[in-house]
Amino acid sequence: MASSIAEFGFTNPILVGADNDIIAGRGRLLAAKKLELKDSFLDLDMLLCPMRRLANF
């Protein structure tokens, strides 16, 4: 995943909930850390109800 992000950049965001927990994109976050990226593509999805958040796993 890290090599793909290095070559193509982020094509899907890291989805973060209102309480700052990662809903989707843990692998992308780890890959960005491995590449020592300072910026990542985040989607702050604060409006998801708990049931919709569960559906994203």
Secondary structure, DSSP 8 states (H G I E B T S, - for coil): -HHHHHHH--SS-EEE-TTS-EEE-HHHHHHHHHTT-S---EEE-TT--HHHHHHT-
